[in-house]
Amino acid sequence: MVETTLEELAKLPEMGSSQKCKHPLLAGLRRWRVRDFEKHLIFYRTSGDGIEVLRFLYATRDIETVLEEG
């Protein structure tokens, strides 16, 4: 179901919620749950022709630390 989720996000990239990050390279980052995997999140940015996926993470991780450290 990852492909389905990515296709949906590409069509409607604003569905994801904003992810606040201190690092300026992560500006505009958004997140969305992977369909049928409730504890897995996609972190992405919108681009002119769709989305740019940066990470897939398990939701119980320390997300802010993982994203900030790269």
N, C-alpha and C positions, 0 to 999 in steps of 0.2 A: 503493500500500500504506500510505500515511499514515493513511487512514481506518481501515483494519483495525487498525493499531497503536494508534490512539487508542481504538477501541472495546474492544480487549483491556485497555488500561490503565484505562479507565473501569470495567470489570467487576472487575479485580484490580489496584487501584492500588499495592498493596504489592510488585508484582513488580519495580519499578525499584529501583535501589540509591540509597542516600542520597548526596547531594552536599554535601560540607562547604563552607561559605561563611562568611566572617567577618562579612558584612553582616547585621544582624538582620532586615532585611526579606526575606531569602532563607531564613529558618529553615524547615525541613521540606521543602526542595527535594529532588527525586528526579530520576533520569535513566534513560533507556531507549533502546535502539537502535531506529531506524525499520526495520521489516521490509523486506527487499530493498535497503536502503541502509545497508550495514554501517558506513559512516563518518559517518553522520548521527545525531545524538542529540536526543531530546526532553527538555527540562527542565520539570518540572511539580511541582505540589503536589496533595496529596489534598484534596478538599473533601467536604462532607456528602453530596453526591449524585453524585460522580464525581471529575473532576480539573480543575485549572486549569493550562493550558499557558502557560508563561512565555516559552520560547525554543526554537528549533530551531537547532542549531549543528553545524558540521562538526567532527568529532572531533579533528582535528589542530590546531585553534586553541588558543590559550592560554585555556582555558575559564574558569579562575578569574578572570583579568583581565577578560575580556568580561563575565562575570556581575557582578563587583563594580562595574564602571564603568557598568553599566546597559544 
